[in-house]
Amino acid sequence: MNRLTYWLLIGLCAAVGVWGQVIGNRDVLLIGAIAGFGVITVARLLYRADQYEEFAEAGEER
């Protein structure tokens, strides 16, 4: 996931959370927060998988 995609998804989740706060619907606010945490989690997992792949390739070269 590149940085632009990451920040656009985080911005979308924040906008959903703010929209939920404005309309007074706590469920929409919580959906935005949970989706934001999901985006962060997926980005971290993809980053770790990429790091592991680079580590494994370096080990094969020996």
All heavy atoms as TSV, in Angstrom:
chain	resi	resn	atom	element	x	y	z
A	1	MET	N	N	0.855	-1.161	0.000
A	1	MET	CA	C	0.000	0.000	0.000
A	1	MET	C	C	0.909	1.236	0.000
A	1	MET	O	O	1.746	1.381	0.879
A	1	MET	CB	C	-0.885	-0.020	1.255
A	1	MET	CG	C	-1.775	1.171	1.373
A	1	MET	SD	S	-2.794	1.202	2.871
A	1	MET	CE	C	-3.662	-0.324	2.814
A	2	ASN	N	N	0.734	2.081	-0.988
A	2	ASN	CA	C	1.571	3.270	-1.038
A	2	ASN	C	C	1.030	4.352	-0.093
A	2	ASN	O	O	-0.066	4.231	0.448
A	2	ASN	CB	C	1.719	3.785	-2.468
A	2	ASN	CG	C	0.403	4.196	-3.079
A	2	ASN	OD1	O	-0.545	4.499	-2.381
A	2	ASN	ND2	N	0.351	4.201	-4.394
A	3	ARG	N	N	1.814	5.388	0.101
A	3	ARG	CA	C	1.454	6.425	1.077
A	3	ARG	C	C	0.185	7.168	0.693
A	3	ARG	O	O	-0.625	7.502	1.553
A	3	ARG	CB	C	2.592	7.422	1.231
A	3	ARG	CG	C	3.744	6.875	1.993
A	3	ARG	CD	C	4.782	7.924	2.217
A	3	ARG	NE	N	5.885	7.364	2.976
A	3	ARG	CZ	C	6.912	8.058	3.389
A	3	ARG	NH1	N	7.000	9.334	3.100
A	3	ARG	NH2	N	7.870	7.480	4.068
A	4	LEU	N	N	0.001	7.434	-0.588
A	4	LEU	CA	C	-1.188	8.159	-1.025
A	4	LEU	C	C	-2.450	7.372	-0.698
A	4	LEU	O	O	-3.409	7.923	-0.139
A	4	LEU	CB	C	-1.109	8.452	-2.525
A	4	LEU	CG	C	-2.313	9.166	-3.127
A	4	LEU	CD1	C	-2.472	10.551	-2.498
A	4	LEU	CD2	C	-2.178	9.269	-4.633
A	5	THR	N	N	-2.444	6.089	-1.006
A	5	THR	CA	C	-3.603	5.247	-0.704
A	5	THR	C	C	-3.854	5.195	0.796
A	5	THR	O	O	-4.997	5.297	1.248
A	5	THR	CB	C	-3.380	3.821	-1.246
A	5	THR	OG1	O	-3.103	3.900	-2.634
A	5	THR	CG2	C	-4.579	2.948	-1.005
A	6	TYR	N	N	-2.792	5.038	1.557
A	6	TYR	CA	C	-2.909	4.977	3.012
A	6	TYR	C	C	-3.559	6.241	3.562
A	6	TYR	O	O	-4.527	6.178	4.315
A	6	TYR	CB	C	-1.518	4.768	3.618
A	6	TYR	CG	C	-1.485	4.813	5.127
A	6	TYR	CD1	C	-1.908	3.725	5.869
A	6	TYR	CD2	C	-1.022	5.944	5.801
A	6	TYR	CE1	C	-1.873	3.757	7.252
A	6	TYR	CE2	C	-0.977	5.984	7.172
A	6	TYR	CZ	C	-1.409	4.889	7.903
A	6	TYR	OH	O	-1.380	4.925	9.263
A	7	TRP	N	N	-3.039	7.397	3.175
A	7	TRP	CA	C	-3.561	8.654	3.718
A	7	TRP	C	C	-4.964	8.955	3.205
A	7	TRP	O	O	-5.780	9.546	3.930
A	7	TRP	CB	C	-2.608	9.807	3.440
A	7	TRP	CG	C	-1.415	9.725	4.334
A	7	TRP	CD1	C	-0.131	9.443	3.969
A	7	TRP	CD2	C	-1.394	9.883	5.762
A	7	TRP	NE1	N	0.678	9.416	5.076
A	7	TRP	CE2	C	-0.061	9.689	6.180
A	7	TRP	CE3	C	-2.366	10.170	6.708
A	7	TRP	CZ2	C	0.311	9.772	7.522
A	7	TRP	CZ3	C	-1.986	10.257	8.045
A	7	TRP	CH2	C	-0.672	10.057	8.438
A	8	LEU	N	N	-5.281	8.560	1.982
A	8	LEU	CA	C	-6.649	8.749	1.490
A	8	LEU	C	C	-7.642	7.896	2.277
A	8	LEU	O	O	-8.731	8.362	2.629
A	8	LEU	CB	C	-6.741	8.426	0.001
A	8	LEU	CG	C	-6.136	9.458	-0.949
A	8	LEU	CD1	C	-6.185	8.959	-2.392
A	8	LEU	CD2	C	-6.856	10.785	-0.829
A	9	LEU	N	N	-7.265	6.653	2.569
A	9	LEU	CA	C	-8.161	5.794	3.353
A	9	LEU	C	C	-8.307	6.293	4.789
A	9	LEU	O	O	-9.408	6.282	5.350
A	9	LEU	CB	C	-7.655	4.352	3.336
A	9	LEU	CG	C	-7.818	3.620	2.012
A	9	LEU	CD1	C	-7.126	2.257	2.076
A	9	LEU	CD2	C	-9.272	3.449	1.660
A	10	ILE	N	N	-7.205	6.755	5.383
A	10	ILE	CA	C	-7.282	7.311	6.737
A	10	ILE	C	C	-8.152	8.568	6.738
A	10	ILE	O	O	-8.971	8.778	7.636
A	10	ILE	CB	C	-5.869	7.608	7.289
A	10	ILE	CG1	C	-5.126	6.311	7.577
A	10	ILE	CG2	C	-5.925	8.481	8.534
A	10	ILE	CD1	C	-5.706	5.484	8.702
A	11	GLY	N	N	-7.993	9.412	5.723
A	11	GLY	CA	C	-8.817	10.617	5.613
A	11	GLY	C	C	-10.289	10.292	5.450
A	11	GLY	O	O	-11.152	10.952	6.039
A	12	LEU	N	N	-10.583	9.262	4.663
A	12	LEU	CA	C	-11.966	8.839	4.490
A	12	LEU	C	C	-12.557	8.351	5.805
A	12	LEU	O	O	-13.693	8.689	6.154
A	12	LEU	CB	C	-12.050	7.741	3.422
A	12	LEU	CG	C	-13.430	7.161	3.153
A	12	LEU	CD1	C	-14.333	8.228	2.568
A	12	LEU	CD2	C	-13.325	5.970	2.220
A	13	CYS	N	N	-11.785	7.567	6.544
A	13	CYS	CA	C	-12.260	7.074	7.837
A	13	CYS	C	C	-12.474	8.224	8.818
A	13	CYS	O	O	-13.463	8.237	9.570
A	13	CYS	CB	C	-11.275	6.060	8.415
A	13	CYS	SG	S	-11.157	4.545	7.457
A	14	ALA	N	N	-11.573	9.190	8.799
A	14	ALA	CA	C	-11.734	10.354	9.669
A	14	ALA	C	C	-12.973	11.154	9.274
A	14	ALA	O	O	-13.720	11.631	10.136
A	14	ALA	CB	C	-10.490	11.229	9.607
A	15	ALA	N	N	-13.209	11.296	7.969
A	15	ALA	CA	C	-14.386	12.022	7.504
A	15	ALA	C	C	-15.672	11.320	7.928
A	15	ALA	O	O	-16.645	11.974	8.335
A	15	ALA	CB	C	-14.339	12.177	5.989
A	16	VAL	N	N	-15.682	10.003	7.864
A	16	VAL	CA	C	-16.852	9.244	8.313
A	16	VAL	C	C	-17.064	9.451	9.807
A	16	VAL	O	O	-18.195	9.649	10.265
A	16	VAL	CB	C	-16.697	7.743	7.974
A	16	VAL	CG1	C	-17.749	6.902	8.681
A	16	VAL	CG2	C	-16.781	7.533	6.478
A	17	GLY	N	N	-15.979	9.437	10.575
A	17	GLY	CA	C	-16.086	9.676	12.010
A	17	GLY	C	C	-16.610	11.061	12.330
A	17	GLY	O	O	-17.482	11.231	13.197
A	18	VAL	N	N	-16.114	12.067	11.627
A	18	VAL	CA	C	-16.585	13.442	11.847
A	18	VAL	C	C	-18.038	13.580	11.436
A	18	VAL	O	O	-18.838	14.218	12.125
A	18	VAL	CB	C	-15.690	14.445	11.074
A	18	VAL	CG1	C	-16.302	15.827	11.058
A	18	VAL	CG2	C	-14.301	14.478	11.683
A	19	TRP	N	N	-18.388	12.955	10.311
A	19	TRP	CA	C	-19.782	12.996	9.855
A	19	TRP	C	C	-20.703	12.350	10.894
A	19	TRP	O	O	-21.777	12.873	11.190
A	19	TRP	CB	C	-19.898	12.291	8.503
A	19	TRP	CG	C	-21.280	12.275	7.941
A	19	TRP	CD1	C	-22.075	13.356	7.671
A	19	TRP	CD2	C	-22.034	11.123	7.570
A	19	TRP	NE1	N	-23.260	12.933	7.158
A	19	TRP	CE2	C	-23.264	11.571	7.079
A	19	TRP	CE3	C	-21.776	9.759	7.605
A	19	TRP	CZ2	C	-24.245	10.686	6.627
A	19	TRP	CZ3	C	-22.739	8.890	7.156
A	19	TRP	CH2	C	-23.964	9.355	6.677
A	20	GLY	N	N	-20.271	11.245	11.470
A	20	GLY	CA	C	-21.064	10.600	12.520
A	20	GLY	C	C	-21.218	11.497	13.733
A	20	GLY	O	O	-22.277	11.525	14.371
A	21	GLN	N	N	-20.188	12.248	14.060
A	21	GLN	CA	C	-20.257	13.180	15.196
A	21	GLN	C	C	-21.209	14.334	14.887
A	21	GLN	O	O	-21.987	14.739	15.745
A	21	GLN	CB	C	-18.856	13.724	15.505
A	21	GLN	CG	C	-18.776	14.561	16.743
A	21	GLN	CD	C	-18.907	13.733	18.009
A	21	GLN	OE1	O	-18.653	12.547	18.013
A	21	GLN	NE2	N	-19.323	14.385	19.071
A	22	VAL	N	N	-21.154	14.839	13.649
A	22	VAL	CA	C	-21.999	15.967	13.267
A	22	VAL	C	C	-23.472	15.592	13.277
A	22	VAL	O	O	-24.305	16.352	13.782
A	22	VAL	CB	C	-21.581	16.515	11.874
A	22	VAL	CG1	C	-22.601	17.481	11.317
A	22	VAL	CG2	C	-20.211	17.164	11.956
A	23	ILE	N	N	-23.800	14.418	12.738
A	23	ILE	CA	C	-25.211	14.025	12.691
A	23	ILE	C	C	-25.673	13.406	14.005
A	23	ILE	O	O	-26.858	13.140	14.172
A	23	ILE	CB	C	-25.503	13.068	11.513
A	23	ILE	CG1	C	-24.771	11.728	11.675
A	23	ILE	CG2	C	-25.189	13.722	10.201
A	23	ILE	CD1	C	-25.161	10.687	10.644
A	24	GLY	N	N	-24.746	13.212	14.923
A	24	GLY	CA	C	-25.108	12.692	16.235
A	24	GLY	C	C	-25.375	11.205	16.270
A	24	GLY	O	O	-26.059	10.711	17.173
A	25	ASN	N	N	-24.833	10.476	15.316
A	25	ASN	CA	C	-25.024	9.029	15.272
A	25	ASN	C	C	-23.729	8.360	15.718
A	25	ASN	O	O	-22.736	8.343	14.982
A	25	ASN	CB	C	-25.408	8.597	13.860
A	25	ASN	CG	C	-25.848	7.162	13.803
A	25	ASN	OD1	O	-25.534	6.368	14.685
A	25	ASN	ND2	N	-26.586	6.822	12.758
A	26	ARG	N	N	-23.747	7.809	16.900
A	26	ARG	CA	C	-22.531	7.217	17.458
A	26	ARG	C	C	-22.076	5.974	16.687
A	26	ARG	O	O	-20.894	5.675	16.628
A	26	ARG	CB	C	-22.768	6.872	18.922
A	26	ARG	CG	C	-21.504	6.434	19.601
A	26	ARG	CD	C	-21.697	6.292	21.076
A	26	ARG	NE	N	-20.422	5.948	21.655
A	26	ARG	CZ	C	-20.107	6.182	22.886
A	26	ARG	NH1	N	-20.958	6.779	23.668
A	26	ARG	NH2	N	-18.931	5.828	23.350
A	27	ASP	N	N	-23.032	5.252	16.096
A	27	ASP	CA	C	-22.663	4.061	15.329
A	27	ASP	C	C	-21.777	4.422	14.134
A	27	ASP	O	O	-20.814	3.717	13.839
A	27	ASP	CB	C	-23.909	3.327	14.844
A	27	ASP	CG	C	-24.684	2.671	15.968
A	27	ASP	OD1	O	-24.081	2.438	17.037
A	27	ASP	OD2	O	-25.887	2.403	15.787
A	28	VAL	N	N	-22.095	5.511	13.447
A	28	VAL	CA	C	-21.292	5.935	12.301
A	28	VAL	C	C	-19.903	6.360	12.772
A	28	VAL	O	O	-18.899	6.065	12.127
A	28	VAL	CB	C	-21.999	7.070	11.522
A	28	VAL	CG1	C	-21.121	7.586	10.398
A	28	VAL	CG2	C	-23.332	6.597	10.975
A	29	LEU	N	N	-19.847	7.037	13.901
A	29	LEU	CA	C	-18.559	7.428	14.484
A	29	LEU	C	C	-17.703	6.199	14.785
A	29	LEU	O	O	-16.511	6.158	14.452
A	29	LEU	CB	C	-18.780	8.228	15.765
A	29	LEU	CG	C	-17.543	8.594	16.578
A	29	LEU	CD1	C	-16.692	9.594	15.816
A	29	LEU	CD2	C	-17.948	9.152	17.929
A	30	LEU	N	N	-18.295	5.184	15.374
A	30	LEU	CA	C	-17.555	3.971	15.708
A	30	LEU	C	C	-17.129	3.204	14.455
A	30	LEU	O	O	-16.040	2.625	14.418
A	30	LEU	CB	C	-18.393	3.077	16.618
A	30	LEU	CG	C	-18.628	3.631	18.023
A	30	LEU	CD1	C	-19.570	2.726	18.806
A	30	LEU	CD2	C	-17.328	3.819	18.765
A	31	ILE	N	N	-17.965	3.217	13.428
A	31	ILE	CA	C	-17.598	2.553	12.177
A	31	ILE	C	C	-16.368	3.227	11.571
A	31	ILE	O	O	-15.440	2.557	11.094
A	31	ILE	CB	C	-18.782	2.563	11.185
A	31	ILE	CG1	C	-19.848	1.580	11.655
A	31	ILE	CG2	C	-18.333	2.229	9.771
A	31	ILE	CD1	C	-21.149	1.668	10.908
A	32	GLY	N	N	-16.338	4.550	11.601
A	32	GLY	CA	C	-15.171	5.278	11.092
A	32	GLY	C	C	-13.914	4.951	11.876
A	32	GLY	O	O	-12.837	4.759	11.312
A	33	ALA	N	N	-14.047	4.864	13.197
A	33	ALA	CA	C	-12.880	4.563	14.040
A	33	ALA	C	C	-12.388	3.135	13.805
A	33	ALA	O	O	-11.184	2.902	13.664
A	33	ALA	CB	C	-13.248	4.755	15.509
A	34	ILE	N	N	-13.298	2.189	13.747
A	34	ILE	CA	C	-12.909	0.794	13.530
A	34	ILE	C	C	-12.295	0.618	12.147
A	34	ILE	O	O	-11.285	-0.088	11.988
A	34	ILE	CB	C	-14.121	-0.143	13.730
A	34	ILE	CG1	C	-14.522	-0.149	15.206
A	34	ILE	CG2	C	-13.821	-1.546	13.241
A	34	ILE	CD1	C	-15.835	-0.829	15.486
A	35	ALA	N	N	-12.853	1.276	11.143
A	35	ALA	CA	C	-12.283	1.194	9.794
A	35	ALA	C	C	-10.885	1.809	9.764
A	35	ALA	O	O	-9.986	1.284	9.097
A	35	ALA	CB	C	-13.201	1.889	8.800
A	36	GLY	N	N	-10.684	2.897	10.483
A	36	GLY	CA	C	-9.361	3.521	10.559
A	36	GLY	C	C	-8.332	2.595	11.173
A	36	GLY	O	O	-7.208	2.467	10.679
A	37	PHE	N	N	-8.711	1.934	12.258
A	37	PHE	CA	C	-7.797	0.964	12.869
A	37	PHE	C	C	-7.527	-0.204	11.924
A	37	PHE	O	O	-6.423	-0.743	11.891
A	37	PHE	CB	C	-8.347	0.446	14.196
A	37	PHE	CG	C	-8.249	1.435	15.311
A	37	PHE	CD1	C	-9.365	1.794	16.046
A	37	PHE	CD2	C	-7.042	2.030	15.635
A	37	PHE	CE1	C	-9.273	2.713	17.079
A	37	PHE	CE2	C	-6.933	2.949	16.655
A	37	PHE	CZ	C	-8.054	3.292	17.382
A	38	GLY	N	N	-8.531	-0.590	11.136
A	38	GLY	CA	C	-8.334	-1.651	10.151
A	38	GLY	C	C	-7.342	-1.256	9.077
A	38	GLY	O	O	-6.495	-2.057	8.674
A	39	VAL	N	N	-7.422	-0.014	8.615
A	39	VAL	CA	C	-6.477	0.479	7.605
A	39	VAL	C	C	-5.060	0.467	8.164
A	39	VAL	O	O	-4.115	0.028	7.494
A	39	VAL	CB	C	-6.874	1.898	7.141
A	39	VAL	CG1	C	-5.772	2.527	6.302
A	39	VAL	CG2	C	-8.169	1.858	6.358
A	40	ILE	N	N	-4.905	0.930	9.393
A	40	ILE	CA	C	-3.579	0.945	10.016
A	40	ILE	C	C	-3.034	-0.475	10.160
A	40	ILE	O	O	-1.866	-0.735	9.870
A	40	ILE	CB	C	-3.646	1.658	11.384
A	40	ILE	CG1	C	-3.939	3.143	11.175
A	40	ILE	CG2	C	-2.352	1.463	12.164
A	40	ILE	CD1	C	-4.290	3.885	12.445
A	41	THR	N	N	-3.884	-1.398	10.577
A	41	THR	CA	C	-3.462	-2.786	10.765
A	41	THR	C	C	-3.030	-3.419	9.450
A	41	THR	O	O	-1.979	-4.068	9.375
A	41	THR	CB	C	-4.600	-3.605	11.395
A	41	THR	OG1	O	-4.965	-3.008	12.640
A	41	THR	CG2	C	-4.194	-5.045	11.606
A	42	VAL	N	N	-3.817	-3.238	8.409
A	42	VAL	CA	C	-3.475	-3.824	7.107
A	42	VAL	C	C	-2.180	-3.216	6.566
A	42	VAL	O	O	-1.328	-3.932	6.032
A	42	VAL	CB	C	-4.642	-3.647	6.111
A	42	VAL	CG1	C	-4.209	-3.970	4.693
A	42	VAL	CG2	C	-5.813	-4.506	6.522
A	43	ALA	N	N	-2.004	-1.909	6.733
A	43	ALA	CA	C	-0.772	-1.267	6.263
A	43	ALA	C	C	0.437	-1.828	6.996
A	43	ALA	O	O	1.476	-2.086	6.376
A	43	ALA	CB	C	-0.857	0.242	6.459
A	44	ARG	N	N	0.322	-2.032	8.305
A	44	ARG	CA	C	1.443	-2.594	9.066
A	44	ARG	C	C	1.728	-4.038	8.661
A	44	ARG	O	O	2.884	-4.445	8.549
A	44	ARG	CB	C	1.165	-2.513	10.565
A	44	ARG	CG	C	1.208	-1.082	11.093
A	44	ARG	CD	C	0.916	-1.027	12.568
A	44	ARG	NE	N	1.801	-1.870	13.344
A	44	ARG	CZ	C	2.907	-1.447	13.940
A	44	ARG	NH1	N	3.252	-0.183	13.857
A	44	ARG	NH2	N	3.650	-2.283	14.637
A	45	LEU	N	N	0.685	-4.827	8.417
A	45	LEU	CA	C	0.888	-6.212	7.989
A	45	LEU	C	C	1.558	-6.277	6.618
A	45	LEU	O	O	2.450	-7.106	6.393
A	45	LEU	CB	C	-0.445	-6.959	7.962
A	45	LEU	CG	C	-1.026	-7.322	9.315
A	45	LEU	CD1	C	-2.426	-7.896	9.147
A	45	LEU	CD2	C	-0.135	-8.322	10.031
A	46	LEU	N	N	1.132	-5.425	5.700
A	46	LEU	CA	C	1.755	-5.405	4.380
A	46	LEU	C	C	3.212	-4.963	4.465
A	46	LEU	O	O	4.077	-5.491	3.759
A	46	LEU	CB	C	0.981	-4.481	3.439
A	46	LEU	CG	C	-0.388	-4.986	2.999
A	46	LEU	CD1	C	-1.110	-3.908	2.204
A	46	LEU	CD2	C	-0.269	-6.263	2.196
A	47	TYR	N	N	3.512	-4.005	5.326
A	47	TYR	CA	C	4.885	-3.549	5.507
A	47	TYR	C	C	5.757	-4.671	6.070
A	47	TYR	O	O	6.862	-4.915	5.591
A	47	TYR	CB	C	4.921	-2.338	6.440
A	47	TYR	CG	C	6.311	-1.852	6.728
A	47	TYR	CD1	C	7.042	-1.159	5.768
A	47	TYR	CD2	C	6.912	-2.081	7.962
A	47	TYR	CE1	C	8.327	-0.716	6.027
A	47	TYR	CE2	C	8.198	-1.642	8.228
A	47	TYR	CZ	C	8.901	-0.964	7.260
A	47	TYR	OH	O	10.171	-0.537	7.515
A	48	ARG	N	N	5.240	-5.388	7.053
A	48	ARG	CA	C	6.011	-6.497	7.635
A	48	ARG	C	C	6.219	-7.617	6.632
A	48	ARG	O	O	7.284	-8.227	6.583
A	48	ARG	CB	C	5.319	-7.032	8.877
A	48	ARG	CG	C	5.464	-6.131	10.055
A	48	ARG	CD	C	4.966	-6.786	11.293
A	48	ARG	NE	N	5.100	-5.870	12.416
A	48	ARG	CZ	C	4.985	-6.242	13.660
A	48	ARG	NH1	N	4.740	-7.493	13.961
A	48	ARG	NH2	N	5.126	-5.354	14.619
A	49	ALA	N	N	5.201	-7.904	5.827
A	49	ALA	CA	C	5.341	-8.953	4.819
A	49	ALA	C	C	6.401	-8.562	3.798
A	49	ALA	O	O	7.192	-9.403	3.362
A	49	ALA	CB	C	4.009	-9.200	4.128
A	50	ASP	N	N	6.429	-7.290	3.431
A	50	ASP	CA	C	7.440	-6.815	2.486
A	50	ASP	C	C	8.833	-6.920	3.093
A	50	ASP	O	O	9.780	-7.335	2.421
A	50	ASP	CB	C	7.136	-5.368	2.088
A	50	ASP	CG	C	8.020	-4.893	0.965
A	50	ASP	OD1	O	8.236	-5.663	0.009
A	50	ASP	OD2	O	8.496	-3.741	1.042
A	51	GLN	N	N	8.982	-6.564	4.365
A	51	GLN	CA	C	10.271	-6.667	5.041
A	51	GLN	C	C	10.706	-8.127	5.134
A	51	GLN	O	O	11.879	-8.442	4.934
A	51	GLN	CB	C	10.199	-6.054	6.441
A	51	GLN	CG	C	10.013	-4.569	6.440
A	51	GLN	CD	C	11.202	-3.845	5.837
A	51	GLN	OE1	O	12.335	-4.260	6.008
A	51	GLN	NE2	N	10.937	-2.774	5.133
A	52	TYR	N	N	9.777	-9.028	5.438
A	52	TYR	CA	C	10.109	-10.447	5.536
A	52	TYR	C	C	10.544	-10.987	4.175
A	52	TYR	O	O	11.479	-11.776	4.085
A	52	TYR	CB	C	8.911	-11.231	6.054
A	52	TYR	CG	C	9.174	-12.708	6.148
A	52	TYR	CD1	C	9.959	-13.237	7.172
A	52	TYR	CD2	C	8.661	-13.587	5.196
A	52	TYR	CE1	C	10.213	-14.588	7.251
A	52	TYR	CE2	C	8.918	-14.937	5.265
A	52	TYR	CZ	C	9.696	-15.439	6.290
A	52	TYR	OH	O	9.954	-16.772	6.353
A	53	GLU	N	N	9.853	-10.552	3.123
A	53	GLU	CA	C	10.198	-11.015	1.784
A	53	GLU	C	C	11.612	-10.571	1.406
A	53	GLU	O	O	12.383	-11.351	0.848
A	53	GLU	CB	C	9.188	-10.460	0.787
A	53	GLU	CG	C	9.373	-10.954	-0.623
A	53	GLU	CD	C	8.299	-10.423	-1.532
A	53	GLU	OE1	O	7.150	-10.873	-1.399
A	53	GLU	OE2	O	8.628	-9.552	-2.359
A	54	GLU	N	N	11.960	-9.324	1.727
A	54	GLU	CA	C	13.313	-8.843	1.443
A	54	GLU	C	C	14.353	-9.609	2.265
A	54	GLU	O	O	15.423	-9.931	1.779
A	54	GLU	CB	C	13.416	-7.351	1.741
A	54	GLU	CG	C	12.648	-6.488	0.773
A	54	GLU	CD	C	12.676	-5.018	1.143
A	54	GLU	OE1	O	13.376	-4.669	2.126
A	54	GLU	OE2	O	12.005	-4.230	0.477
A	55	PHE	N	N	14.016	-9.930	3.506
A	55	PHE	CA	C	14.922	-10.689	4.361
A	55	PHE	C	C	15.128	-12.100	3.809
A	55	PHE	O	O	16.244	-12.612	3.782
A	55	PHE	CB	C	14.359	-10.742	5.786
A	55	PHE	CG	C	15.188	-11.525	6.752
A	55	PHE	CD1	C	16.396	-11.024	7.221
A	55	PHE	CD2	C	14.787	-12.766	7.192
A	55	PHE	CE1	C	17.172	-11.737	8.101
A	55	PHE	CE2	C	15.546	-13.500	8.071
A	55	PHE	CZ	C	16.754	-12.976	8.547
A	56	ALA	N	N	14.052	-12.718	3.336
A	56	ALA	CA	C	14.150	-14.079	2.793
A	56	ALA	C	C	14.963	-14.084	1.506
A	56	ALA	O	O	15.759	-15.000	1.282
A	56	ALA	CB	C	12.756	-14.642	2.534
A	57	GLU	N	N	14.785	-13.072	0.661
A	57	GLU	CA	C	15.566	-13.002	-0.569
A	57	GLU	C	C	17.046	-12.803	-0.270
A	57	GLU	O	O	17.899	-13.362	-0.970
A	57	GLU	CB	C	15.055	-11.856	-1.447
A	57	GLU	CG	C	13.730	-12.140	-2.086
A	57	GLU	CD	C	13.194	-10.947	-2.869
A	57	GLU	OE1	O	13.891	-9.908	-2.924
A	57	GLU	OE2	O	12.087	-11.064	-3.408
A	58	ALA	N	N	17.370	-12.029	0.734
A	58	ALA	CA	C	18.768	-11.816	1.101
A	58	ALA	C	C	19.405	-13.115	1.595
A	58	ALA	O	O	20.569	-13.385	1.338
A	58	ALA	CB	C	18.884	-10.739	2.164
A	59	GLY	N	N	18.633	-13.950	2.264
A	59	GLY	CA	C	19.135	-15.227	2.760
A	59	GLY	C	C	19.381	-16.221	1.646
A	59	GLY	O	O	20.264	-17.064	1.725
A	60	GLU	N	N	18.610	-16.129	0.572
A	60	GLU	CA	C	18.772	-17.050	-0.562
A	60	GLU	C	C	20.028	-16.746	-1.371
A	60	GLU	O	O	20.545	-17.613	-2.047
A	60	GLU	CB	C	17.547	-16.979	-1.471
A	60	GLU	CG	C	16.288	-17.531	-0.839
A	60	GLU	CD	C	15.067	-17.300	-1.729
A	60	GLU	OE1	O	15.215	-16.711	-2.810
A	60	GLU	OE2	O	13.977	-17.699	-1.301
A	61	GLU	N	N	20.495	-15.514	-1.317
A	61	GLU	CA	C	21.663	-15.130	-2.112
A	61	GLU	C	C	22.955	-15.702	-1.574
A	61	GLU	O	O	23.951	-15.725	-2.256
A	61	GLU	CB	C	21.740	-13.597	-2.204
A	61	GLU	CG	C	20.602	-12.985	-2.989
A	61	GLU	CD	C	20.653	-11.467	-2.929
A	61	GLU	OE1	O	21.548	-10.914	-2.277
A	61	GLU	OE2	O	19.771	-10.840	-3.534
A	62	ARG	N	N	22.971	-16.123	-0.337
A	62	ARG	CA	C	24.201	-16.624	0.272
A	62	ARG	C	C	24.645	-17.928	-0.320
A	62	ARG	O	O	24.157	-18.714	-0.893
A	62	ARG	CB	C	24.011	-16.814	1.778
A	62	ARG	CG	C	23.875	-15.513	2.472
A	62	ARG	CD	C	23.764	-15.748	3.946
A	62	ARG	NE	N	23.518	-14.477	4.614
A	62	ARG	CZ	C	23.338	-14.370	5.903
A	62	ARG	NH1	N	23.373	-15.428	6.660
A	62	ARG	NH2	N	23.122	-13.222	6.438
